[in-house]
Amino acid sequence: MQCAIYKSRKKQNTYLYLAVKDDFSTIPDTLLKLLGEPIHVMDLELDAQRKLGQEDAAEVLRNLQEHGWHLQVPRQDEWLATRH
């Protein structure tokens, strides 16, 4: 499955995966406001066996198929490291 990945302008290390490039219609308005205007980072061919740095590819695929999007937020230890 082809997907598009965007980074948040407001939230460091936060990424939004979309099933359809530039289609933000399925994203809740409150989430878009929280993220700020998304910045396109890359397009990616995704399958369940693909290795991703912080996410489980099967879960990302499931969210893309069911909801049209997936949100990747920093792991707790990363978030704490950026606060010190």
mmCIF file of the N, C-alpha and C atoms, coordinates in Angstrom:
data_MODEL
# 
_entry.id   MODEL 
# 
loop_
_atom_site.group_PDB 
_atom_site.id 
_atom_site.type_symbol 
_atom_site.label_atom_id 
_atom_site.label_alt_id 
_atom_site.label_comp_id 
_atom_site.label_asym_id 
_atom_site.label_entity_id 
_atom_site.label_seq_id 
_atom_site.pdbx_PDB_ins_code 
_atom_site.Cartn_x 
_atom_site.Cartn_y 
_atom_site.Cartn_z 
_atom_site.occupancy 
_atom_site.B_iso_or_equiv 
_atom_site.pdbx_formal_charge 
_atom_site.auth_seq_id 
_atom_site.auth_comp_id 
_atom_site.auth_asym_id 
_atom_site.auth_atom_id 
_atom_site.pdbx_PDB_model_num 
ATOM 1   N N  . MET A 1 1  ? 0.841   -1.179 0.000  1.00 0.00 ? 1  MET A N  1 
ATOM 2   C CA . MET A 1 1  ? 0.000   0.000  0.000  1.00 0.00 ? 1  MET A CA 1 
ATOM 3   C C  . MET A 1 1  ? 0.887   1.244  0.000  1.00 0.00 ? 1  MET A C  1 
ATOM 4   N N  . GLN A 1 2  ? 0.586   2.155  -0.871 1.00 0.00 ? 2  GLN A N  1 
ATOM 5   C CA . GLN A 1 2  ? 1.293   3.438  -0.923 1.00 0.00 ? 2  GLN A CA 1 
ATOM 6   C C  . GLN A 1 2  ? 0.692   4.362  0.141  1.00 0.00 ? 2  GLN A C  1 
ATOM 7   N N  . CYS A 1 3  ? 1.548   5.068  0.871  1.00 0.00 ? 3  CYS A N  1 
ATOM 8   C CA . CYS A 1 3  ? 1.058   6.044  1.834  1.00 0.00 ? 3  CYS A CA 1 
ATOM 9   C C  . CYS A 1 3  ? 1.961   7.273  1.800  1.00 0.00 ? 3  CYS A C  1 
ATOM 10  N N  . ALA A 1 4  ? 1.461   8.359  2.335  1.00 0.00 ? 4  ALA A N  1 
ATOM 11  C CA . ALA A 1 4  ? 2.213   9.609  2.428  1.00 0.00 ? 4  ALA A CA 1 
ATOM 12  C C  . ALA A 1 4  ? 2.463   9.892  3.903  1.00 0.00 ? 4  ALA A C  1 
ATOM 13  N N  . ILE A 1 5  ? 3.643   10.403 4.208  1.00 0.00 ? 5  ILE A N  1 
ATOM 14  C CA . ILE A 1 5  ? 4.012   10.695 5.594  1.00 0.00 ? 5  ILE A CA 1 
ATOM 15  C C  . ILE A 1 5  ? 4.290   12.189 5.736  1.00 0.00 ? 5  ILE A C  1 
ATOM 16  N N  . TYR A 1 6  ? 3.731   12.754 6.803  1.00 0.00 ? 6  TYR A N  1 
ATOM 17  C CA . TYR A 1 6  ? 3.864   14.179 7.086  1.00 0.00 ? 6  TYR A CA 1 
ATOM 18  C C  . TYR A 1 6  ? 4.392   14.354 8.507  1.00 0.00 ? 6  TYR A C  1 
ATOM 19  N N  . LYS A 1 7  ? 5.166   15.401 8.727  1.00 0.00 ? 7  LYS A N  1 
ATOM 20  C CA . LYS A 1 7  ? 5.593   15.709 10.086 1.00 0.00 ? 7  LYS A CA 1 
ATOM 21  C C  . LYS A 1 7  ? 4.822   16.919 10.585 1.00 0.00 ? 7  LYS A C  1 
ATOM 22  N N  . SER A 1 8  ? 4.703   16.999 11.891 1.00 0.00 ? 8  SER A N  1 
ATOM 23  C CA . SER A 1 8  ? 3.981   18.083 12.531 1.00 0.00 ? 8  SER A CA 1 
ATOM 24  C C  . SER A 1 8  ? 4.868   19.322 12.626 1.00 0.00 ? 8  SER A C  1 
ATOM 25  N N  . ARG A 1 9  ? 4.283   20.479 12.403 1.00 0.00 ? 9  ARG A N  1 
ATOM 26  C CA . ARG A 1 9  ? 4.998   21.748 12.599 1.00 0.00 ? 9  ARG A CA 1 
ATOM 27  C C  . ARG A 1 9  ? 5.099   22.097 14.084 1.00 0.00 ? 9  ARG A C  1 
ATOM 28  N N  . LYS A 1 10 ? 4.147   21.620 14.872 1.00 0.00 ? 10 LYS A N  1 
ATOM 29  C CA . LYS A 1 10 ? 4.067   22.017 16.280 1.00 0.00 ? 10 LYS A CA 1 
ATOM 30  C C  . LYS A 1 10 ? 4.596   20.973 17.252 1.00 0.00 ? 10 LYS A C  1 
ATOM 31  N N  . LYS A 1 11 ? 4.510   19.700 16.906 1.00 0.00 ? 11 LYS A N  1 
ATOM 32  C CA . LYS A 1 11 ? 4.877   18.616 17.817 1.00 0.00 ? 11 LYS A CA 1 
ATOM 33  C C  . LYS A 1 11 ? 6.100   17.876 17.278 1.00 0.00 ? 11 LYS A C  1 
ATOM 34  N N  . GLN A 1 12 ? 7.204   18.010 17.983 1.00 0.00 ? 12 GLN A N  1 
ATOM 35  C CA . GLN A 1 12 ? 8.443   17.380 17.556 1.00 0.00 ? 12 GLN A CA 1 
ATOM 36  C C  . GLN A 1 12 ? 8.308   15.856 17.535 1.00 0.00 ? 12 GLN A C  1 
ATOM 37  N N  . ASN A 1 13 ? 8.901   15.223 16.523 1.00 0.00 ? 13 ASN A N  1 
ATOM 38  C CA . ASN A 1 13 ? 8.910   13.764 16.369 1.00 0.00 ? 13 ASN A CA 1 
ATOM 39  C C  . ASN A 1 13 ? 7.511   13.159 16.271 1.00 0.00 ? 13 ASN A C  1 
ATOM 40  N N  . THR A 1 14 ? 6.572   13.911 15.723 1.00 0.00 ? 14 THR A N  1 
ATOM 41  C CA . THR A 1 14 ? 5.206   13.440 15.541 1.00 0.00 ? 14 THR A CA 1 
ATOM 42  C C  . THR A 1 14 ? 4.910   13.409 14.045 1.00 0.00 ? 14 THR A C  1 
ATOM 43  N N  . TYR A 1 15 ? 4.433   12.255 13.573 1.00 0.00 ? 15 TYR A N  1 
ATOM 44  C CA . TYR A 1 15 ? 4.221   12.045 12.139 1.00 0.00 ? 15 TYR A CA 1 
ATOM 45  C C  . TYR A 1 15 ? 2.816   11.529 11.881 1.00 0.00 ? 15 TYR A C  1 
ATOM 46  N N  . LEU A 1 16 ? 2.268   11.958 10.758 1.00 0.00 ? 16 LEU A N  1 
ATOM 47  C CA . LEU A 1 16 ? 0.936   11.554 10.330 1.00 0.00 ? 16 LEU A CA 1 
ATOM 48  C C  . LEU A 1 16 ? 1.074   10.792 9.021  1.00 0.00 ? 16 LEU A C  1 
ATOM 49  N N  . TYR A 1 17 ? 0.597   9.555  9.004  1.00 0.00 ? 17 TYR A N  1 
ATOM 50  C CA . TYR A 1 17 ? 0.595   8.733  7.795  1.00 0.00 ? 17 TYR A CA 1 
ATOM 51  C C  . TYR A 1 17 ? -0.797  8.850  7.179  1.00 0.00 ? 17 TYR A C  1 
ATOM 52  N N  . LEU A 1 18 ? -0.859  9.075  5.870  1.00 0.00 ? 18 LEU A N  1 
ATOM 53  C CA . LEU A 1 18 ? -2.142  9.146  5.177  1.00 0.00 ? 18 LEU A CA 1 
ATOM 54  C C  . LEU A 1 18 ? -2.219  8.088  4.085  1.00 0.00 ? 18 LEU A C  1 
ATOM 55  N N  . ALA A 1 19 ? -3.381  7.481  3.952  1.00 0.00 ? 19 ALA A N  1 
ATOM 56  C CA . ALA A 1 19 ? -3.605  6.502  2.896  1.00 0.00 ? 19 ALA A CA 1 
ATOM 57  C C  . ALA A 1 19 ? -3.654  7.181  1.526  1.00 0.00 ? 19 ALA A C  1 
ATOM 58  N N  . VAL A 1 20 ? -4.140  8.416  1.486  1.00 0.00 ? 20 VAL A N  1 
ATOM 59  C CA . VAL A 1 20 ? -4.242  9.186  0.247  1.00 0.00 ? 20 VAL A CA 1 
ATOM 60  C C  . VAL A 1 20 ? -3.502  10.500 0.452  1.00 0.00 ? 20 VAL A C  1 
ATOM 61  N N  . LYS A 1 21 ? -2.471  10.717 -0.366 1.00 0.00 ? 21 LYS A N  1 
ATOM 62  C CA . LYS A 1 21 ? -1.646  11.917 -0.243 1.00 0.00 ? 21 LYS A CA 1 
ATOM 63  C C  . LYS A 1 21 ? -2.496  13.188 -0.287 1.00 0.00 ? 21 LYS A C  1 
ATOM 64  N N  . ASP A 1 22 ? -2.240  14.067 0.658  1.00 0.00 ? 22 ASP A N  1 
ATOM 65  C CA . ASP A 1 22 ? -2.882  15.384 0.771  1.00 0.00 ? 22 ASP A CA 1 
ATOM 66  C C  . ASP A 1 22 ? -4.384  15.332 1.055  1.00 0.00 ? 22 ASP A C  1 
ATOM 67  N N  . ASP A 1 23 ? -4.906  14.178 1.437  1.00 0.00 ? 23 ASP A N  1 
ATOM 68  C CA . ASP A 1 23 ? -6.329  14.078 1.781  1.00 0.00 ? 23 ASP A CA 1 
ATOM 69  C C  . ASP A 1 23 ? -6.470  14.074 3.298  1.00 0.00 ? 23 ASP A C  1 
ATOM 70  N N  . PHE A 1 24 ? -6.707  15.244 3.856  1.00 0.00 ? 24 PHE A N  1 
ATOM 71  C CA . PHE A 1 24 ? -6.831  15.400 5.304  1.00 0.00 ? 24 PHE A CA 1 
ATOM 72  C C  . PHE A 1 24 ? -8.293  15.372 5.759  1.00 0.00 ? 24 PHE A C  1 
ATOM 73  N N  . SER A 1 25 ? -9.192  14.999 4.862  1.00 0.00 ? 25 SER A N  1 
ATOM 74  C CA . SER A 1 25 ? -10.630 15.053 5.163  1.00 0.00 ? 25 SER A CA 1 
ATOM 75  C C  . SER A 1 25 ? -11.052 14.094 6.274  1.00 0.00 ? 25 SER A C  1 
ATOM 76  N N  . THR A 1 26 ? -10.299 13.017 6.505  1.00 0.00 ? 26 THR A N  1 
ATOM 77  C CA . THR A 1 26 ? -10.682 12.061 7.542  1.00 0.00 ? 26 THR A CA 1 
ATOM 78  C C  . THR A 1 26 ? -10.034 12.370 8.902  1.00 0.00 ? 26 THR A C  1 
ATOM 79  N N  . ILE A 1 27 ? -9.170  13.374 8.936  1.00 0.00 ? 27 ILE A N  1 
ATOM 80  C CA . ILE A 1 27 ? -8.466  13.723 10.171 1.00 0.00 ? 27 ILE A CA 1 
ATOM 81  C C  . ILE A 1 27 ? -9.346  14.656 10.999 1.00 0.00 ? 27 ILE A C  1 
ATOM 82  N N  . PRO A 1 28 ? -9.557  14.349 12.269 1.00 0.00 ? 28 PRO A N  1 
ATOM 83  C CA . PRO A 1 28 ? -10.352 15.250 13.119 1.00 0.00 ? 28 PRO A CA 1 
ATOM 84  C C  . PRO A 1 28 ? -9.733  16.651 13.164 1.00 0.00 ? 28 PRO A C  1 
ATOM 85  N N  . ASP A 1 29 ? -10.584 17.670 13.108 1.00 0.00 ? 29 ASP A N  1 
ATOM 86  C CA . ASP A 1 29 ? -10.110 19.062 13.125 1.00 0.00 ? 29 ASP A CA 1 
ATOM 87  C C  . ASP A 1 29 ? -9.242  19.362 14.346 1.00 0.00 ? 29 ASP A C  1 
ATOM 88  N N  . THR A 1 30 ? -9.616  18.808 15.489 1.00 0.00 ? 30 THR A N  1 
ATOM 89  C CA . THR A 1 30 ? -8.835  19.079 16.706 1.00 0.00 ? 30 THR A CA 1 
ATOM 90  C C  . THR A 1 30 ? -7.411  18.537 16.582 1.00 0.00 ? 30 THR A C  1 
ATOM 91  N N  . LEU A 1 31 ? -7.257  17.390 15.931 1.00 0.00 ? 31 LEU A N  1 
ATOM 92  C CA . LEU A 1 31 ? -5.929  16.820 15.730 1.00 0.00 ? 31 LEU A CA 1 
ATOM 93  C C  . LEU A 1 31 ? -5.122  17.675 14.763 1.00 0.00 ? 31 LEU A C  1 
ATOM 94  N N  . LEU A 1 32 ? -5.736  18.123 13.688 1.00 0.00 ? 32 LEU A N  1 
ATOM 95  C CA . LEU A 1 32 ? -5.027  18.978 12.737 1.00 0.00 ? 32 LEU A CA 1 
ATOM 96  C C  . LEU A 1 32 ? -4.567  20.274 13.388 1.00 0.00 ? 32 LEU A C  1 
ATOM 97  N N  . LYS A 1 33 ? -5.399  20.848 14.238 1.00 0.00 ? 33 LYS A N  1 
ATOM 98  C CA . LYS A 1 33 ? -5.012  22.076 14.945 1.00 0.00 ? 33 LYS A CA 1 
ATOM 99  C C  . LYS A 1 33 ? -3.850  21.810 15.884 1.00 0.00 ? 33 LYS A C  1 
ATOM 100 N N  . LEU A 1 34 ? -3.863  20.684 16.542 1.00 0.00 ? 34 LEU A N  1 
ATOM 101 C CA . LEU A 1 34 ? -2.790  20.310 17.464 1.00 0.00 ? 34 LEU A CA 1 
ATOM 102 C C  . LEU A 1 34 ? -1.465  20.114 16.719 1.00 0.00 ? 34 LEU A C  1 
ATOM 103 N N  . LEU A 1 35 ? -1.522  19.511 15.544 1.00 0.00 ? 35 LEU A N  1 
ATOM 104 C CA . LEU A 1 35 ? -0.313  19.228 14.771 1.00 0.00 ? 35 LEU A CA 1 
ATOM 105 C C  . LEU A 1 35 ? 0.211   20.446 14.017 1.00 0.00 ? 35 LEU A C  1 
ATOM 106 N N  . GLY A 1 36 ? -0.659  21.382 13.711 1.00 0.00 ? 36 GLY A N  1 
ATOM 107 C CA . GLY A 1 36 ? -0.276  22.488 12.846 1.00 0.00 ? 36 GLY A CA 1 
ATOM 108 C C  . GLY A 1 36 ? -0.325  22.016 11.396 1.00 0.00 ? 36 GLY A C  1 
ATOM 109 N N  . GLU A 1 37 ? 0.007   22.903 10.468 1.00 0.00 ? 37 GLU A N  1 
ATOM 110 C CA . GLU A 1 37 ? -0.023  22.523 9.062  1.00 0.00 ? 37 GLU A CA 1 
ATOM 111 C C  . GLU A 1 37 ? 1.015   21.431 8.800  1.00 0.00 ? 37 GLU A C  1 
ATOM 112 N N  . PRO A 1 38 ? 0.580   20.250 8.348  1.00 0.00 ? 38 PRO A N  1 
ATOM 113 C CA . PRO A 1 38 ? 1.515   19.144 8.130  1.00 0.00 ? 38 PRO A CA 1 
ATOM 114 C C  . PRO A 1 38 ? 2.510   19.438 7.003  1.00 0.00 ? 38 PRO A C  1 
ATOM 115 N N  . ILE A 1 39 ? 3.729   18.951 7.170  1.00 0.00 ? 39 ILE A N  1 
ATOM 116 C CA . ILE A 1 39 ? 4.789   19.097 6.180  1.00 0.00 ? 39 ILE A CA 1 
ATOM 117 C C  . ILE A 1 39 ? 5.043   17.721 5.555  1.00 0.00 ? 39 ILE A C  1 
ATOM 118 N N  . HIS A 1 40 ? 4.876   17.617 4.240  1.00 0.00 ? 40 HIS A N  1 
ATOM 119 C CA . HIS A 1 40 ? 5.088   16.334 3.564  1.00 0.00 ? 40 HIS A CA 1 
ATOM 120 C C  . HIS A 1 40 ? 6.561   15.955 3.659  1.00 0.00 ? 40 HIS A C  1 
ATOM 121 N N  . VAL A 1 41 ? 6.827   14.738 4.129  1.00 0.00 ? 41 VAL A N  1 
ATOM 122 C CA . VAL A 1 41 ? 8.192   14.247 4.293  1.00 0.00 ? 41 VAL A CA 1 
ATOM 123 C C  . VAL A 1 41 ? 8.542   13.263 3.188  1.00 0.00 ? 41 VAL A C  1 
ATOM 124 N N  . MET A 1 42 ? 7.655   12.302 2.952  1.00 0.00 ? 42 MET A N  1 
ATOM 125 C CA . MET A 1 42 ? 7.945   11.274 1.955  1.00 0.00 ? 42 MET A CA 1 
ATOM 126 C C  . MET A 1 42 ? 6.712   10.438 1.647  1.00 0.00 ? 42 MET A C  1 
ATOM 127 N N  . ASP A 1 43 ? 6.801   9.724  0.534  1.00 0.00 ? 43 ASP A N  1 
ATOM 128 C CA . ASP A 1 43 ? 5.821   8.705  0.189  1.00 0.00 ? 43 ASP A CA 1 
ATOM 129 C C  . ASP A 1 43 ? 6.502   7.366  0.411  1.00 0.00 ? 43 ASP A C  1 
ATOM 130 N N  . LEU A 1 44 ? 5.728   6.371  0.809  1.00 0.00 ? 44 LEU A N  1 
ATOM 131 C CA . LEU A 1 44 ? 6.304   5.088  1.184  1.00 0.00 ? 44 LEU A CA 1 
ATOM 132 C C  . LEU A 1 44 ? 5.406   3.953  0.730  1.00 0.00 ? 44 LEU A C  1 
ATOM 133 N N  . GLU A 1 45 ? 6.006   2.923  0.163  1.00 0.00 ? 45 GLU A N  1 
ATOM 134 C CA . GLU A 1 45 ? 5.282   1.684  -0.147 1.00 0.00 ? 45 GLU A CA 1 
ATOM 135 C C  . GLU A 1 45 ? 5.335   0.841  1.125  1.00 0.00 ? 45 GLU A C  1 
ATOM 136 N N  . LEU A 1 46 ? 4.198   0.577  1.704  1.00 0.00 ? 46 LEU A N  1 
ATOM 137 C CA . LEU A 1 46 ? 4.127   -0.073 3.005  1.00 0.00 ? 46 LEU A CA 1 
ATOM 138 C C  . LEU A 1 46 ? 3.451   -1.432 2.899  1.00 0.00 ? 46 LEU A C  1 
ATOM 139 N N  . ASP A 1 47 ? 4.068   -2.442 3.503  1.00 0.00 ? 47 ASP A N  1 
ATOM 140 C CA . ASP A 1 47 ? 3.441   -3.743 3.655  1.00 0.00 ? 47 ASP A CA 1 
ATOM 141 C C  . ASP A 1 47 ? 3.727   -4.236 5.070  1.00 0.00 ? 47 ASP A C  1 
ATOM 142 N N  . ALA A 1 48 ? 3.046   -5.275 5.488  1.00 0.00 ? 48 ALA A N  1 
ATOM 143 C CA . ALA A 1 48 ? 3.119   -5.736 6.880  1.00 0.00 ? 48 ALA A CA 1 
ATOM 144 C C  . ALA A 1 48 ? 4.512   -6.188 7.299  1.00 0.00 ? 48 ALA A C  1 
ATOM 145 N N  . GLN A 1 49 ? 5.364   -6.582 6.344  1.00 0.00 ? 49 GLN A N  1 
ATOM 146 C CA . GLN A 1 49 ? 6.711   -7.052 6.677  1.00 0.00 ? 49 GLN A CA 1 
ATOM 147 C C  . GLN A 1 49 ? 7.740   -5.924 6.699  1.00 0.00 ? 49 GLN A C  1 
ATOM 148 N N  . ARG A 1 50 ? 7.364   -4.748 6.283  1.00 0.00 ? 50 ARG A N  1 
ATOM 149 C CA . ARG A 1 50 ? 8.312   -3.630 6.228  1.00 0.00 ? 50 ARG A CA 1 
ATOM 150 C C  . ARG A 1 50 ? 8.738   -3.239 7.642  1.00 0.00 ? 50 ARG A C  1 
ATOM 151 N N  . LYS A 1 51 ? 10.026  -2.993 7.803  1.00 0.00 ? 51 LYS A N  1 
ATOM 152 C CA . LYS A 1 51 ? 10.549  -2.534 9.093  1.00 0.00 ? 51 LYS A CA 1 
ATOM 153 C C  . LYS A 1 51 ? 10.434  -1.019 9.157  1.00 0.00 ? 51 LYS A C  1 
ATOM 154 N N  . LEU A 1 52 ? 9.804   -0.549 10.211 1.00 0.00 ? 52 LEU A N  1 
ATOM 155 C CA . LEU A 1 52 ? 9.700   0.886  10.470 1.00 0.00 ? 52 LEU A CA 1 
ATOM 156 C C  . LEU A 1 52 ? 10.452  1.182  11.756 1.00 0.00 ? 52 LEU A C  1 
ATOM 157 N N  . GLY A 1 53 ? 10.995  2.382  11.862 1.00 0.00 ? 53 GLY A N  1 
ATOM 158 C CA . GLY A 1 53 ? 11.814  2.741  13.012 1.00 0.00 ? 53 GLY A CA 1 
ATOM 159 C C  . GLY A 1 53 ? 11.105  2.615  14.351 1.00 0.00 ? 53 GLY A C  1 
ATOM 160 N N  . GLN A 1 54 ? 9.872   3.085  14.446 1.00 0.00 ? 54 GLN A N  1 
ATOM 161 C CA . GLN A 1 54 ? 9.196   3.098  15.742 1.00 0.00 ? 54 GLN A CA 1 
ATOM 162 C C  . GLN A 1 54 ? 7.802   2.481  15.722 1.00 0.00 ? 54 GLN A C  1 
ATOM 163 N N  . GLU A 1 55 ? 7.314   2.166  14.566 1.00 0.00 ? 55 GLU A N  1 
ATOM 164 C CA . GLU A 1 55 ? 5.940   1.683  14.469 1.00 0.00 ? 55 GLU A CA 1 
ATOM 165 C C  . GLU A 1 55 ? 5.902   0.241  13.969 1.00 0.00 ? 55 GLU A C  1 
ATOM 166 N N  . ASP A 1 56 ? 4.820   -0.435 14.304 1.00 0.00 ? 56 ASP A N  1 
ATOM 167 C CA . ASP A 1 56 ? 4.550   -1.767 13.775 1.00 0.00 ? 56 ASP A CA 1 
ATOM 168 C C  . ASP A 1 56 ? 3.832   -1.580 12.441 1.00 0.00 ? 56 ASP A C  1 
ATOM 169 N N  . ALA A 1 57 ? 4.453   -2.022 11.365 1.00 0.00 ? 57 ALA A N  1 
ATOM 170 C CA . ALA A 1 57 ? 3.899   -1.808 10.026 1.00 0.00 ? 57 ALA A CA 1 
ATOM 171 C C  . ALA A 1 57 ? 2.490   -2.376 9.887  1.00 0.00 ? 57 ALA A C  1 
ATOM 172 N N  . ALA A 1 58 ? 2.224   -3.514 10.482 1.00 0.00 ? 58 ALA A N  1 
ATOM 173 C CA . ALA A 1 58 ? 0.883   -4.116 10.395 1.00 0.00 ? 58 ALA A CA 1 
ATOM 174 C C  . ALA A 1 58 ? -0.158  -3.216 11.049 1.00 0.00 ? 58 ALA A C  1 
ATOM 175 N N  . GLU A 1 59 ? 0.192   -2.614 12.171 1.00 0.00 ? 59 GLU A N  1 
ATOM 176 C CA . GLU A 1 59 ? -0.744  -1.695 12.850 1.00 0.00 ? 59 GLU A CA 1 
ATOM 177 C C  . GLU A 1 59 ? -0.968  -0.435 12.016 1.00 0.00 ? 59 GLU A C  1 
ATOM 178 N N  . VAL A 1 60 ? 0.093   0.101  11.444 1.00 0.00 ? 60 VAL A N  1 
ATOM 179 C CA . VAL A 1 60 ? -0.034  1.281  10.586 1.00 0.00 ? 60 VAL A CA 1 
ATOM 180 C C  . VAL A 1 60 ? -0.952  0.957  9.405  1.00 0.00 ? 60 VAL A C  1 
ATOM 181 N N  . LEU A 1 61 ? -0.720  -0.171 8.761  1.00 0.00 ? 61 LEU A N  1 
ATOM 182 C CA . LEU A 1 61 ? -1.566  -0.582 7.642  1.00 0.00 ? 61 LEU A CA 1 
ATOM 183 C C  . LEU A 1 61 ? -3.025  -0.721 8.048  1.00 0.00 ? 61 LEU A C  1 
ATOM 184 N N  . ARG A 1 62 ? -3.246  -1.333 9.182  1.00 0.00 ? 62 ARG A N  1 
ATOM 185 C CA . ARG A 1 62 ? -4.618  -1.517 9.687  1.00 0.00 ? 62 ARG A CA 1 
ATOM 186 C C  . ARG A 1 62 ? -5.303  -0.155 9.880  1.00 0.00 ? 62 ARG A C  1 
ATOM 187 N N  . ASN A 1 63 ? -4.593  0.778  10.491 1.00 0.00 ? 63 ASN A N  1 
ATOM 188 C CA . ASN A 1 63 ? -5.167  2.114  10.704 1.00 0.00 ? 63 ASN A CA 1 
ATOM 189 C C  . ASN A 1 63 ? -5.416  2.846  9.386  1.00 0.00 ? 63 ASN A C  1 
ATOM 190 N N  . LEU A 1 64 ? -4.491  2.709  8.452  1.00 0.00 ? 64 LEU A N  1 
ATOM 191 C CA . LEU A 1 64 ? -4.670  3.346  7.147  1.00 0.00 ? 64 LEU A CA 1 
ATOM 192 C C  . LEU A 1 64 ? -5.886  2.775  6.424  1.00 0.00 ? 64 LEU A C  1 
ATOM 193 N N  . GLN A 1 65 ? -6.071  1.473  6.493  1.00 0.00 ? 65 GLN A N  1 
ATOM 194 C CA . GLN A 1 65 ? -7.197  0.834  5.813  1.00 0.00 ? 65 GLN A CA 1 
ATOM 195 C C  . GLN A 1 65 ? -8.529  1.143  6.500  1.00 0.00 ? 65 GLN A C  1 
ATOM 196 N N  . GLU A 1 66 ? -8.529  1.183  7.835  1.00 0.00 ? 66 GLU A N  1 
ATOM 197 C CA . GLU A 1 66 ? -9.776  1.400  8.581  1.00 0.00 ? 66 GLU A CA 1 
ATOM 198 C C  . GLU A 1 66 ? -10.154 2.867  8.702  1.00 0.00 ? 66 GLU A C  1 
ATOM 199 N N  . HIS A 1 67 ? -9.148  3.738  8.880  1.00 0.00 ? 67 HIS A N  1 
ATOM 200 C CA . HIS A 1 67 ? -9.430  5.147  9.178  1.00 0.00 ? 67 HIS A CA 1 
ATOM 201 C C  . HIS A 1 67 ? -8.891  6.116  8.130  1.00 0.00 ? 67 HIS A C  1 
ATOM 202 N N  . GLY A 1 68 ? -7.931  5.654  7.322  1.00 0.00 ? 68 GLY A N  1 
ATOM 203 C CA . GLY A 1 68 ? -7.326  6.535  6.328  1.00 0.00 ? 68 GLY A CA 1 
ATOM 204 C C  . GLY A 1 68 ? -6.095  7.269  6.833  1.00 0.00 ? 68 GLY A C  1 
ATOM 205 N N  . TRP A 1 69 ? -5.758  7.058  8.116  1.00 0.00 ? 69 TRP A N  1 
ATOM 206 C CA . TRP A 1 69 ? -4.601  7.733  8.699  1.00 0.00 ? 69 TRP A CA 1 
ATOM 207 C C  . TRP A 1 69 ? -4.060  6.981  9.905  1.00 0.00 ? 69 TRP A C  1 
ATOM 208 N N  . HIS A 1 70 ? -2.824  7.308  10.270 1.00 0.00 ? 70 HIS A N  1 
ATOM 209 C CA . HIS A 1 70 ? -2.164  6.755  11.460 1.00 0.00 ? 70 HIS A CA 1 
ATOM 210 C C  . HIS A 1 70 ? -1.297  7.857  12.044 1.00 0.00 ? 70 HIS A C  1 
ATOM 211 N N  . LEU A 1 71 ? -1.317  8.007  13.350 1.00 0.00 ? 71 LEU A N  1 
ATOM 212 C CA . LEU A 1 71 ? -0.516  9.022  14.031 1.00 0.00 ? 71 LEU A CA 1 
ATOM 213 C C  . LEU A 1 71 ? 0.630   8.360  14.772 1.00 0.00 ? 71 LEU A C  1 
ATOM 214 N N  . GLN A 1 72 ? 1.843   8.811  14.491 1.00 0.00 ? 72 GLN A N  1 
ATOM 215 C CA . GLN A 1 72 ? 3.036   8.337  15.204 1.00 0.00 ? 72 GLN A CA 1 
ATOM 216 C C  . GLN A 1 72 ? 3.479   9.439  16.148 1.00 0.00 ? 72 GLN A C  1 
ATOM 217 N N  . VAL A 1 73 ? 3.472   9.142  17.424 1.00 0.00 ? 73 VAL A N  1 
ATOM 218 C CA . VAL A 1 73 ? 3.912   10.099 18.442 1.00 0.00 ? 73 VAL A CA 1 
ATOM 219 C C  . VAL A 1 73 ? 5.208   9.602  19.071 1.00 0.00 ? 73 VAL A C  1 
ATOM 220 N N  . PRO A 1 74 ? 5.995   10.507 19.658 1.00 0.00 ? 74 PRO A N  1 
ATOM 221 C CA . PRO A 1 74 ? 7.260   10.074 20.267 1.00 0.00 ? 74 PRO A CA 1 
ATOM 222 C C  . PRO A 1 74 ? 7.015   9.083  21.391 1.00 0.00 ? 74 PRO A C  1 
ATOM 223 N N  . ARG A 1 75 ? 7.938   8.135  21.504 1.00 0.00 ? 75 ARG A N  1 
ATOM 224 C CA . ARG A 1 75 ? 7.876   7.228  22.648 1.00 0.00 ? 75 ARG A CA 1 
ATOM 225 C C  . ARG A 1 75 ? 8.140   8.043  23.900 1.00 0.00 ? 75 ARG A C  1 
ATOM 226 N N  . GLN A 1 76 ? 7.673   7.566  25.031 1.00 0.00 ? 76 GLN A N  1 
ATOM 227 C CA . GLN A 1 76 ? 7.796   8.281  26.301 1.00 0.00 ? 76 GLN A CA 1 
ATOM 228 C C  . GLN A 1 76 ? 9.248   8.647  26.619 1.00 0.00 ? 76 GLN A C  1 
ATOM 229 N N  . ASP A 1 77 ? 10.194  7.729  26.408 1.00 0.00 ? 77 ASP A N  1 
ATOM 230 C CA . ASP A 1 77 ? 11.588  8.019  26.744 1.00 0.00 ? 77 ASP A CA 1 
ATOM 231 C C  . ASP A 1 77 ? 12.167  9.093  25.836 1.00 0.00 ? 77 ASP A C  1 
ATOM 232 N N  . GLU A 1 78 ? 11.745  9.164  24.578 1.00 0.00 ? 78 GLU A N  1 
ATOM 233 C CA . GLU A 1 78 ? 12.193  10.233 23.684 1.00 0.00 ? 78 GLU A CA 1 
ATOM 234 C C  . GLU A 1 78 ? 11.660  11.568 24.153 1.00 0.00 ? 78 GLU A C  1 
ATOM 235 N N  . TRP A 1 79 ? 10.382  11.599 24.517 1.00 0.00 ? 79 TRP A N  1 
ATOM 236 C CA . TRP A 1 79 ? 9.760   12.832 24.957 1.00 0.00 ? 79 TRP A CA 1 
ATOM 237 C C  . TRP A 1 79 ? 10.468  13.372 26.199 1.00 0.00 ? 79 TRP A C  1 
ATOM 238 N N  . LEU A 1 80 ? 10.780  12.497 27.136 1.00 0.00 ? 80 LEU A N  1 
ATOM 239 C CA . LEU A 1 80 ? 11.477  12.919 28.353 1.00 0.00 ? 80 LEU A CA 1 
ATOM 240 C C  . LEU A 1 80 ? 12.865  13.448 28.033 1.00 0.00 ? 80 LEU A C  1 
ATOM 241 N N  . ALA A 1 81 ? 13.567  12.834 27.109 1.00 0.00 ? 81 ALA A N  1 
ATOM 242 C CA . ALA A 1 81 ? 14.920  13.253 26.753 1.00 0.00 ? 81 ALA A CA 1 
ATOM 243 C C  . ALA A 1 81 ? 14.918  14.654 26.151 1.00 0.00 ? 81 ALA A C  1 
ATOM 244 N N  . THR A 1 82 ? 13.872  15.031 25.431 1.00 0.00 ? 82 THR A N  1 
ATOM 245 C CA . THR A 1 82 ? 13.834  16.356 24.824 1.00 0.00 ? 82 THR A CA 1 
ATOM 246 C C  . THR A 1 82 ? 13.446  17.433 25.826 1.00 0.00 ? 82 THR A C  1 
ATOM 247 N N  . ARG A 1 83 ? 13.001  17.048 26.998 1.00 0.00 ? 83 ARG A N  1 
ATOM 248 C CA . ARG A 1 83 ? 12.568  18.000 28.022 1.00 0.00 ? 83 ARG A CA 1 
ATOM 249 C C  . ARG A 1 83 ? 13.695  18.382 28.986 1.00 0.00 ? 83 ARG A C  1 
ATOM 250 N N  . HIS A 1 84 ? 14.842  17.732 28.902 1.00 0.00 ? 84 HIS A N  1 
ATOM 251 C CA . HIS A 1 84 ? 15.934  18.016 29.840 1.00 0.00 ? 84 HIS A CA 1 
ATOM 252 C C  . HIS A 1 84 ? 17.032  18.786 29.174 1.00 0.00 ? 84 HIS A C  1 
# 
